[in-house]
Structure formats: structure tokens, C-alpha cells
């Protein structure tokens, strides 16, 4: 069978539909009613950001906010897996670092929970990766200017 449904797939699908509906309703409704032609960017950012936070708090089961360990970090904080060192954490992504490629996504929960351990990794890794990616693109794919040798 090509498509094998995972347990609770219909529930997860319904949660996505409800969450998206709430995001669109509250997010978009919070961006209208201004006196100008368009809402200010800060209003849009706060409206959608707070709506996502509302959805997380309303829909996510409480047991997913904490892994049950007494020494757990706070809600949504990205942490480095204890089996890898800082250099490895900068170089790898996925379950070893919490998959936080956006420094702002890591900074917000760290600020809220006052959890600053290894915070620099989540800033240095994505920024250096972006710089290296940009350089590699320029080196490999950017158009070279045509030289005008021999033209009068």
C-alpha cells in the first residue's frame, strides 16, 4: 500500500485545519481597522506572532510542554543534545540541536524562559551558513561580466 495512514492522522489533519483557521481569522482580523491605508509592520508581526502563541497554548497537550525530567528547560527552548559538543552543534541540524535555523525563533523562548545555555550556537550557525551559502552561490552560479577585449 503506497499510502499507509499513521495512527491519529485524521486528528492531526483536523488540528492543522483548526489551527490554520484560527491563525487566519485572528491574524488577519488583527491587521484591519487601522486609520491608514495599511497596518504598520509591527502590528502585523505582533498580531500573527501572538496568534501563533495562542494556538500553541490552546491546542498543544500539556505533556508536550515538558519531557518529564526535573532538569528540563522551559517551553519551546532549543537545546543541544548532550551527546554532541558545541562545534558539532554548529555543523549539524535536526534532532541534535532542536532544528532552529532562525535565530529569532531561538531567542524568543530563551528570553521568555531565561535559558541562555548555548544560545550563541543558534546565532553563529545560521549566520555563517547563510554567508557560506551566498558565497558558494556567487562562486558557482552568478553571471560573470562580459569582457570587451578587442572592441574599439
Sine and cosine of phi, psi and omega as CSV:
sin_phi,cos_phi,sin_psi,cos_psi,sin_omega,cos_omega
0.00,0.00,0.82,-0.58,-0.06,-1.00
-0.94,0.34,-0.68,0.73,-0.01,-1.00
-0.95,-0.32,0.97,-0.25,0.05,-1.00
-0.97,-0.25,0.86,-0.51,-0.05,-1.00
-0.97,0.22,0.75,-0.66,0.07,-1.00
-0.97,0.25,0.43,-0.90,0.04,-1.00
-0.86,0.51,0.69,-0.73,0.00,-1.00
0.93,0.36,0.39,0.92,0.01,-1.00
-0.88,0.47,-0.68,0.73,-0.01,-1.00
-0.90,0.44,-0.63,0.78,0.04,-1.00
-0.91,0.42,-0.68,0.73,0.02,-1.00
-0.90,0.43,-0.64,0.77,0.03,-1.00
-0.89,0.45,-0.70,0.71,0.02,-1.00
-0.89,0.45,-0.63,0.78,0.03,-1.00
-0.90,0.43,-0.62,0.78,0.06,-1.00
-0.89,0.45,-0.68,0.73,0.01,-1.00
-0.90,0.45,-0.74,0.67,0.00,-1.00
-0.90,0.44,-0.72,0.70,0.00,-1.00
-0.88,0.48,-0.69,0.72,0.03,-1.00
-0.91,0.42,-0.65,0.76,0.04,-1.00
-0.88,0.48,-0.70,0.72,0.03,-1.00
-0.90,0.44,-0.69,0.73,0.01,-1.00
-0.86,0.51,-0.74,0.68,-0.01,-1.00
-0.92,0.39,-0.68,0.74,-0.03,-1.00
-0.90,0.43,-0.86,0.51,-0.05,-1.00
-0.94,0.34,-0.66,0.75,-0.01,-1.00
-0.88,0.47,-0.75,0.67,-0.01,-1.00
-0.95,0.30,-0.62,0.79,0.01,-1.00
-0.91,0.40,-0.51,0.86,0.02,-1.00
-0.96,0.27,-0.17,0.99,-0.04,-1.00
-0.97,-0.23,0.09,1.00,0.04,-1.00
-0.94,-0.35,0.17,-0.99,0.06,-1.00
1.00,0.01,0.18,0.98,0.05,-1.00
-0.99,0.13,0.30,-0.96,-0.03,-1.00
-0.99,0.16,-0.32,0.95,-0.04,-1.00
-1.00,-0.08,-0.06,-1.00,-0.01,-1.00
-0.94,0.34,-0.45,0.89,0.00,-1.00
-0.56,-0.83,0.53,-0.85,0.02,-1.00
-0.93,0.36,0.47,-0.88,0.03,-1.00
-0.92,0.40,0.51,-0.86,-0.03,-1.00
-0.84,0.55,-0.59,0.81,0.01,-1.00
-0.90,0.45,-0.63,0.78,0.03,-1.00
-0.89,0.46,-0.68,0.73,0.01,-1.00
-0.89,0.45,-0.73,0.69,-0.02,-1.00
-0.88,0.47,-0.72,0.70,0.00,-1.00
-0.92,0.40,-0.65,0.76,-0.02,-1.00
-0.88,0.47,-0.77,0.63,-0.02,-1.00
-0.94,0.33,-0.63,0.78,0.02,-1.00
-0.89,0.45,-0.71,0.70,0.02,-1.00
-0.94,0.35,-0.51,0.86,0.06,-1.00
-0.92,0.39,-0.67,0.74,0.06,-1.00
-0.88,0.48,-0.67,0.74,0.05,-1.00
-0.88,0.48,-0.66,0.75,0.04,-1.00
-0.87,0.50,-0.70,0.72,0.00,-1.00
-0.90,0.44,-0.68,0.73,0.02,-1.00
-0.87,0.50,-0.71,0.71,-0.04,-1.00
-0.94,0.34,-0.54,0.84,-0.04,-1.00
-0.98,0.18,-0.66,0.75,-0.20,-0.98
-0.99,-0.12,-0.57,0.82,-0.10,-1.00
-0.94,0.33,0.79,-0.62,0.05,-1.00
-0.88,0.47,0.58,-0.82,-0.09,-1.00
-0.86,0.51,-0.54,0.84,-0.04,-1.00
-0.93,0.37,-0.29,0.96,0.04,-1.00
-0.99,0.11,-0.19,0.98,0.03,-1.00
-0.98,0.19,-0.27,0.96,-0.04,-1.00
-0.56,-0.83,0.65,-0.76,-0.03,-1.00
-1.00,0.06,0.11,0.99,0.06,-1.00
1.00,-0.01,-0.13,0.99,0.01,-1.00
-1.00,0.08,0.60,-0.80,-0.02,-1.00
-0.92,0.40,-0.46,0.89,-0.04,-1.00
-0.99,-0.14,0.40,0.92,-0.02,-1.00
-0.93,0.37,0.46,-0.89,0.12,-0.99
-1.00,0.10,0.09,-1.00,-0.10,-1.00
-0.97,0.26,-0.12,-0.99,-0.08,-1.00
-0.87,0.49,0.81,-0.59,0.11,-0.99
0.91,0.42,0.23,0.97,-0.02,-1.00
-0.98,0.20,0.76,-0.65,0.08,-1.00
-0.98,0.20,0.74,-0.67,0.01,-1.00
-0.76,-0.65,0.47,-0.88,0.05,-1.00
-1.00,0.09,0.70,-0.71,0.03,-1.00
-0.85,0.52,0.70,-0.72,-0.05,-1.00
-0.90,0.44,-0.26,0.96,-0.03,-1.00
-1.00,0.10,-0.03,1.00,0.00,-1.00
-0.81,-0.59,0.39,-0.92,-0.01,-1.00
-1.00,-0.08,0.01,-1.00,-0.09,-1.00
-0.90,0.44,-0.66,0.75,0.01,-1.00
-0.89,0.45,-0.71,0.71,0.04,-1.00
-0.88,0.47,-0.61,0.79,-0.01,-1.00
-0.90,0.44,-0.56,0.83,0.04,-1.00
-0.94,0.34,-0.56,0.83,-0.12,-0.99
-1.00,0.03,-0.32,0.95,-0.06,-1.00
-0.90,-0.43,0.27,-0.96,0.02,-1.00
-0.68,-0.73,0.23,-0.97,0.08,-1.00
0.94,-0.35,-0.63,-0.77,-0.09,-1.00
-0.94,0.34,-0.15,0.99,-0.03,-1.00
-1.00,0.08,-0.30,0.95,-0.05,-1.00
-0.76,-0.65,0.01,1.00,-0.02,-1.00
1.00,0.06,0.16,0.99,0.07,-1.00
0.79,0.62,0.69,0.73,-0.01,-1.00
-0.97,-0.25,1.00,-0.03,0.01,-1.00
-1.00,0.04,-0.11,0.99,-0.02,-1.00
-0.95,-0.32,0.92,-0.38,-0.02,-1.00
-0.84,0.55,-0.56,0.83,0.01,-1.00
-0.92,0.38,-0.56,0.83,0.03,-1.00
-0.91,0.41,-0.52,0.85,0.02,-1.00
-0.99,0.11,-0.60,0.80,-0.06,-1.00
-0.91,0.40,-0.69,0.72,-0.04,-1.00
-0.84,0.55,-0.83,0.56,0.03,-1.00
-0.90,0.44,-0.55,0.83,0.03,-1.00
-0.91,0.42,-0.66,0.75,0.04,-1.00
-0.91,0.42,-0.71,0.70,-0.03,-1.00
-0.88,0.47,-0.66,0.75,-0.07,-1.00
-0.99,-0.14,-0.01,1.00,-0.06,-1.00
0.79,0.61,0.74,0.67,-0.03,-1.00
-0.88,-0.48,1.00,-0.10,-0.14,-0.99
-0.97,-0.25,0.06,1.00,-0.04,-1.00
-0.89,0.46,0.80,-0.61,0.04,-1.00
0.88,0.47,0.34,0.94,0.00,-1.00
-0.86,0.52,-0.58,0.81,-0.03,-1.00
-0.87,0.49,-0.49,0.87,-0.01,-1.00
-0.89,0.46,-0.63,0.78,-0.06,-1.00
-0.98,0.22,-0.15,0.99,0.12,-0.99
-0.99,-0.16,-0.75,0.67,-0.06,-1.00
-0.91,0.42,-0.74,0.68,-0.05,-1.00
-0.84,0.54,-0.82,0.57,0.00,-1.00
-0.91,0.42,-0.60,0.80,-0.02,-1.00
-0.93,0.37,-0.73,0.68,0.04,-1.00
-0.90,0.43,-0.63,0.77,0.05,-1.00
-0.87,0.49,-0.67,0.74,0.03,-1.00
-0.91,0.42,-0.67,0.74,0.02,-1.00
-0.90,0.44,-0.70,0.72,0.03,-1.00
-0.91,0.41,-0.63,0.77,0.04,-1.00
-0.90,0.45,-0.67,0.74,0.04,-1.00
-0.90,0.44,-0.70,0.71,0.02,-1.00
-0.89,0.46,-0.70,0.72,0.01,-1.00
-0.89,0.46,-0.65,0.76,0.04,-1.00
-0.89,0.46,-0.73,0.68,0.01,-1.00
-0.87,0.49,-0.66,0.75,-0.03,-1.00
-0.93,0.36,-0.66,0.75,-0.12,-0.99
-1.00,-0.06,-0.57,0.82,-0.20,-0.98
-0.85,-0.52,-0.24,0.97,-0.04,-1.00
-0.93,0.38,0.60,-0.80,0.02,-1.00
-0.94,0.33,0.69,-0.73,0.02,-1.00
-1.00,0.04,0.64,-0.76,0.05,-1.00
-0.92,0.40,0.62,-0.78,0.02,-1.00
-0.96,0.27,0.71,-0.71,0.05,-1.00
-1.00,0.04,0.55,-0.83,-0.04,-1.00
-0.94,-0.33,0.80,0.59,0.03,-1.00
-0.96,0.29,0.67,-0.74,0.08,-1.00
0.99,0.16,-0.02,1.00,0.01,-1.00
-1.00,0.05,0.54,-0.84,-0.04,-1.00
-0.98,-0.20,0.00,0.00,0.00,0.00
